[in-house]
Amino acid sequence: MVDLVDRLHALLEQEVCSYQTADYLAPGYQQKLRDLLCPETHEYLSCSSATTSTSGINEVWREKICEWSYQVIDHFDFSREIVSIAVSYLDRYLSRRPVNKKHFQLLAMSCLYLAIKLFEPGTVSMKSMIELSRGYFLVEHMAEMEMSVLR
């Protein structure tokens, strides 16, 4: 019985310390991140691109990204659990990095691709994922965003 209590205690501590993310959809949160991080950011996401078109990152956009992710997963006949993993990656990244609408879309695609690579026995090529963007992104953009997520 004591072992069970200790395990539950450890799980609750993990929930509070490890799994929680900041509410990146809160008003002003992305702007605060931009103010803190942009002077040092030298990745694909530059300060100038992060400051434009931020109004689209909200609950509606997140919901659309989730729906789109389920459509992609269903199309390739992968486990739907992959979407929850991808959205977890998305949430964790967005709680630490500012993005605009364009980068939000690229990030969502990259997170989904990464989750598929790590947790699905079947594969999908990066080129196939890029084709889903209808030419909006290049393979190089997605590869760079994937590395940013992994960092």
C-alpha positions, 0 to 999 in steps of 0.5 A: 500500500505504501508503494502505491501511495509513493507511486501516486505521489511521484506521478502527481509531482511529474504532472505538476513539474514535467508535463504542464506547459504555459498557456501560450494562447493567453493574451500577450503571452507570445508577445512576452516571449518575443520580447524575451527571446528574439534578440538571441534567436538565429533560427528559421524563425526570425524576430521580424517574421515572428512579429507579423500576423500573430492574431491567428494563433488562438484556440480556433487555429489550434482546433483547426490544426488538430482536425487537420492532423486527424485527417492526415493520420486517417488518410495514411491509416496511422494510429490516432494517438499520434495526433495527441503526441504531435499536439503535445510537441506543439504545445511544448514548443509554443510555450517557449517560442514565439511564432506567427501564423505561417510558422504555426502551420509549419510547426504543426506539420513538423510535429506531426511528422516527428510523431509519425517518425518516432511512434509509427511503424509505417512511414511517410516521407517529408516530401509527402508532408510538404505536398500537403502544404500545397507548396507553401513550405519547402523540405528545407523549412520543415527539416529546420523546424524539425531540428528546432523542435528537437532542440 
